[in-house]
């Protein structure tokens, strides 16, 4: 009888927690179906740039990268101050603050004049919280946009 109560309690807690499980996958995201557009958006730290980003695995849109497999982050970078200004250069990197280390590889950055950018060859070699940093240089100042990707 006690065993049945414990199992019932466990199932009830698991059922109630189920709607929350999508919220821990990626900071700022809502649970999405595979057909939803998975672009996310973040402002740079001083608000000068709007960065829209998404993950591509094998050149296909994915909600999350796959641990220990190379992936691409595609970015659309727009100035919030002057729509005619585009970045002169972009650096994309990621690290795990809790572990005090970054990625083991350096991605290849492809920047187009339109502000579209691809960071190819990214690799998260372990599970945990990864902080992605995008340093945007307009020729005068460098401003950072950052977000977390939770790999659990």
Secondary structure, 3 states (H helix, E strand, C coil): CHHHHHHHHHHHHHHHHHHHHHHHCECCCCCCCCCCCCCEEEECCCCCEEEEEEEEECCEEECCCCCCCCEEEEEEEEECCCCCCCCCEEEEEEEECCCCEECCCCCEEEECCCCEEEEEEECCCCCEEEEEEEEEECCCCEEEEEEEEEEC
